[in-house]
Amino acid sequence: MSYFQDKVVVITGGSEGIGKALVDIFLAEGAKVATCGRNFDKLYMLQSTHAGKSLMIQAADVSNEHDCKYFIEGVIKLFGTIDILINNAGISMRSLVKDVELDTLRRVMDVNFWGTVYCTKFSLPYIMKNKGTVVGVSSIAGYRGLPGRSGYSASKYAMNGWLEALRTELLDSGTNIMWVCPGFTASNIRNVALNRVGKPQGESPLDEKKLMTAEECAGYIVKAIMKRKRTIVLTANGKQTVFLNKFFPSLADKLVRRFFFRNNELVK
Ligand SMILES: NC(=O)c1ccc[n+]([C@@H]2O[C@H](COP(=O)([O-])OP(=O)(O)OC[C@H]3O[C@@H](n4cnc5c(N)ncnc54)[C@H](OP(=O)(O)O)[C@@H]3O)[C@@H](O)[C@H]2O)c1
């Protein structure tokens, strides 16, 4: 029998990318899965591909405290408890600090950080009772400030710090708190990254076909949950960045700058 058979797994932002790949894996493993996103059509399509399985979908914006409360209450009504919460819903941004509108930074923080706080707070009593797991899908940007993505880096640093504090509070409780840091992974995140004025930039600067797939990334996350890890860092490039930043931060400044700028212009 699968480790996840009949476990109740809540995954925010499961209609696309890494979140969708997680939904697919957990359903295949026999878990009861609940997910949310802002766009109901995308969720409905997801549900159609999993007809007959234990999948709950609900339109919810994780930056809205009420939406999160209503979503988690819905999960409890339907499945009765929660074993695993994966705070995956997230957005990115592209703009230099000198240009960006403050609302754009606030929006990224509201989704990535506050969305994690709301969903975790409302689920925690159930997860603690089951000695389950809370996961934050963070980023390499949560270990290394990235130019043009200052709000994104800040939100992921905040997520890591908040979850690390929670982990320490719950160290003897049997509940596992972990944060996972994917490197570049093929998904829609760069297309919908907010520009200076908070609109989707509508393109990806990377060749998405050359990146780690969302399915591979989700596979690592699932294994880490099963092993009750503290944290994982993914992709060779991601591991190298975290290592360099820890031991040679000034060199990391130069290399990261070179990667994200061409001819002194930010690569979008
Ligand atoms: N892809 C990468 O290279 C990469 C690298 C490191 C970390 N990550 C992290 O991985 C996580 C997943 O990203 P992804 O690459 O899979 O992105 P994605 O393909 O853009 O998918 C994001 C998912 O989150 C949902 N979402 C976005 N904003 C939301 C909100 N306010 N409330 C509820 N749901 C929301 C989206 O649905 P709706 O649009 O319908 O809301 C979608 O289902 C993010 O936290 C991201 O920071 C990604």
PDBQT file of the ligand as one rigid body, heavy atoms in Angstrom, charges set to zero:
ROOT
HETATM    1  N1  LIG A 301       8.991  27.237 -12.130  1.00  0.00    +0.000 N 
HETATM    2  C1  LIG A 301      10.114  27.607 -11.520  1.00  0.00    +0.000 C 
HETATM    3  O1  LIG A 301      11.170  27.830 -12.168  1.00  0.00    +0.000 OA
HETATM    4  C2  LIG A 301      10.135  27.732 -10.037  1.00  0.00    +0.000 A 
HETATM    5  C3  LIG A 301      11.386  27.803  -9.392  1.00  0.00    +0.000 A 
HETATM    6  C4  LIG A 301      11.420  27.927  -8.007  1.00  0.00    +0.000 A 
HETATM    7  C5  LIG A 301      10.259  27.970  -7.283  1.00  0.00    +0.000 A 
HETATM    8  N2  LIG A 301       9.052  27.899  -7.924  1.00  0.00    +0.000 N 
HETATM    9  C6  LIG A 301       7.855  27.996  -7.089  1.00  0.00    +0.000 C 
HETATM   10  O2  LIG A 301       7.006  26.901  -7.386  1.00  0.00    +0.000 OA
HETATM   11  C7  LIG A 301       5.655  27.276  -7.107  1.00  0.00    +0.000 C 
HETATM   12  C8  LIG A 301       4.787  26.871  -8.292  1.00  0.00    +0.000 C 
HETATM   13  O3  LIG A 301       5.210  27.629  -9.414  1.00  0.00    +0.000 OA
HETATM   14  P1  LIG A 301       5.046  27.132 -10.936  1.00  0.00    +0.000 P 
HETATM   15  O4  LIG A 301       6.354  27.373 -11.568  1.00  0.00    +0.000 OA
HETATM   16  O5  LIG A 301       4.425  25.810 -10.999  1.00  0.00    +0.000 OA
HETATM   17  O6  LIG A 301       4.044  28.285 -11.450  1.00  0.00    +0.000 OA
HETATM   18  P2  LIG A 301       2.809  28.276 -12.462  1.00  0.00    +0.000 P 
HETATM   19  O7  LIG A 301       3.015  27.299 -13.586  1.00  0.00    +0.000 OA
HETATM   20  O8  LIG A 301       2.609  29.715 -12.822  1.00  0.00    +0.000 OA
HETATM   21  O9  LIG A 301       1.585  27.767 -11.572  1.00  0.00    +0.000 OA
HETATM   22  C9  LIG A 301       1.156  28.536 -10.475  1.00  0.00    +0.000 C 
HETATM   23  C10 LIG A 301      -0.113  27.921  -9.886  1.00  0.00    +0.000 C 
HETATM   24  O10 LIG A 301      -0.476  28.717  -8.747  1.00  0.00    +0.000 OA
HETATM   25  C11 LIG A 301      -1.785  29.254  -8.935  1.00  0.00    +0.000 C 
HETATM   26  N3  LIG A 301      -1.828  30.590  -8.328  1.00  0.00    +0.000 N 
HETATM   27  C12 LIG A 301      -1.116  31.686  -8.671  1.00  0.00    +0.000 A 
HETATM   28  N4  LIG A 301      -1.457  32.733  -7.892  1.00  0.00    +0.000 NA
HETATM   29  C13 LIG A 301      -2.403  32.265  -7.037  1.00  0.00    +0.000 A 
HETATM   30  C14 LIG A 301      -3.162  32.858  -6.000  1.00  0.00    +0.000 A 
HETATM   31  N5  LIG A 301      -3.035  34.155  -5.682  1.00  0.00    +0.000 N 
HETATM   32  N6  LIG A 301      -4.050  32.097  -5.311  1.00  0.00    +0.000 NA
HETATM   33  C15 LIG A 301      -4.212  30.783  -5.636  1.00  0.00    +0.000 A 
HETATM   34  N7  LIG A 301      -3.531  30.164  -6.616  1.00  0.00    +0.000 NA
HETATM   35  C16 LIG A 301      -2.641  30.908  -7.305  1.00  0.00    +0.000 A 
HETATM   36  C17 LIG A 301      -2.002  29.263 -10.456  1.00  0.00    +0.000 C 
HETATM   37  O11 LIG A 301      -3.384  29.206 -10.796  1.00  0.00    +0.000 OA
HETATM   38  P3  LIG A 301      -4.231  30.566 -11.080  1.00  0.00    +0.000 P 
HETATM   39  O12 LIG A 301      -3.405  31.390 -12.016  1.00  0.00    +0.000 OA
HETATM   40  O13 LIG A 301      -5.525  30.095 -11.680  1.00  0.00    +0.000 OA
HETATM   41  O14 LIG A 301      -4.437  31.208  -9.754  1.00  0.00    +0.000 OA
HETATM   42  C18 LIG A 301      -1.297  27.965 -10.851  1.00  0.00    +0.000 C 
HETATM   43  O15 LIG A 301      -2.118  26.866 -10.610  1.00  0.00    +0.000 OA
HETATM   44  C19 LIG A 301       5.673  28.786  -6.838  1.00  0.00    +0.000 C 
HETATM   45  O16 LIG A 301       5.580  29.020  -5.453  1.00  0.00    +0.000 OA
HETATM   46  C20 LIG A 301       7.015  29.221  -7.373  1.00  0.00    +0.000 C 
HETATM   47  O17 LIG A 301       7.505  30.370  -6.709  1.00  0.00    +0.000 OA
HETATM   48  C21 LIG A 301       8.970  27.777  -9.273  1.00  0.00    +0.000 A 
ENDROOT
TORSDOF 0
